[in-house]
Amino acid sequence: MELKRISRYVWAITAVVGVMSLMAYLYNHARAMQGSFTVLLENIVLATMSYYLLFFLFLLIIRYAILIFYSFMDHLEALYKGRKPTVGIYRDDSLLPMISLVVPAYNEGVVIQAAIRSLLLLDYPNYEILVIDDGSTDDTYEKAMAVAQEQDKIPVRVITKRNAGKAEALNTGMSVARGEFILNMDGDSKLSSNTLRACVRHFDDPSIGAVAGNVKVINRENIWSKIQALEYVEGLAMARKAQSFMRAVNIIPGPLGMFRKTVLKQVGGYDHDTFAEDCDLTLKMLMCGWHIAYEPTAVAWVETPSSLLNLLKQRYRWTRGILQATSKHSQALWQPRKAGVNCFILWYMLFEGIMWPFSTLLGNIFFAYVGIQYGLSTLLFLWWMQLTVLDVVAAAYCVVIEEEDPALIFYAVTFRLFYINIIDVSKVFATIEEWRGNTMTWGKLDREGKL
Amino acid sequence: MDLVSILATVILVTTIGTMIIGVGAYAAFKLRDKRKPKRKVTDELQGDKIINEPIFLKRYVPESISETSPDAS
């Protein structure tokens, strides 16, 4: 651990020395042009920043273009498959395998009954529900038991255990599950009725180890949750679909993921050493060579944070969790031949997790400085406009593909106007804290029971 | 003042404002997190004792077994 800490600081010192050497080199060049030191230094910094931001913008445009292209290809593939006659192992009702639904619940008393009741309505002939009460201090266990006792058709088992985190709860579910497939979800999710049938079809392909579901926001009540609804739509309809086309989905979302039980056991279930256990598990499966598919018609409706502080708490945990998971599998970053597409996935995650928030924040500070110092606020407007155009195009595409509410496109403007600035600040701080190795807690969100 | 200049000023003010709000909100979130009551006894302090405790607090006994068990009679 200490060695890791020292290595981090060595890297940081190397980076600082590198940047200073580059500055010294550029300064020598600038001196040749003659002028005062401060003017020269400012020139160098502004020029370097401009080139960096241009490079970042170029990467961003490429990213959007590739994701939209591959996502559209995946959409076409799904349409084509939909037209083909259905022949497969998991089609006939009598042959459908048993699926165990694992619902980890920690202080979900407000929503647990609605969640279980919605699971009892799923359109599938052979499944069981396992509620794992992770040592809740509220009445989650009693409420779950009440629904379980009402049931005589679909087996509902409620297991209570000492509080040890979501990963441990999901592992408990895996060990007691009777089904050939396991569907892991959150205690506060509500699934669409076709979920099990839609997901299980993907396992006709023996190389598929897991299926990631679609996640949508149910509590679209204020501007925060509406922008998050758009974020989810964009993240899934564009990024996840594109990844699915490459059979390399990088995160099986916590609210809805179906796994082969054998594969879950092969990779050792969920680990406890990251705060993004779903991302970590997905990376473990990818590293073992399993493919992961995405099923857009299997929808999990989730409640998102509707207040700013709760939202920051969630994003803080996600940012640090994803960085922890990426760091855990970082050996693949430097082995493109061996890791193949997984190497690309990890670099992409670093781009989204670190480079993107740092660069947009840097761009804002840079253009705000130029605007105030030189009265060139038009540059900031143009910078903002370019990013907003990308966001609006992506939002429009995703809304059409997902057949979502067109009003969401409007939120792409507010997303860029204030939302992402606030989130990026939090992401940058979270990254710095992760780098420094600050301790953190799980950060359980307070549920409002909107399901 | 033309439209672009007005929009540019609006964006400038909004950008600076939201970055300040971002820092403030982050500080508030951290402060709120710190002020939450902590566990009285952590798992680390309990050491081996907690590891030896059973994970399941209530033993799961299928109904068919509980009906025929000696305790039931």
Interface residues (C-beta under 8 A of the other chain):
Chain A: G135 R157 I159 T160 K161 R162 A164 T172 L308 L309 L312 K313 Y316 L361 N364 I365 F367 A368 G371 I372 S377 T378 L380 F381 W384 L417 F418 N421 I422 I423 D424 V425 S426 F429 T441 G443
Chain B: V4 S5 L7 A8 T9 I11 L12 T14 T15 I16 G17 T18 M19 I21 G22 V23 A25 Y26 A28 F29 R32 D33 I50 E53 I55 F56 L57 K58 Y60
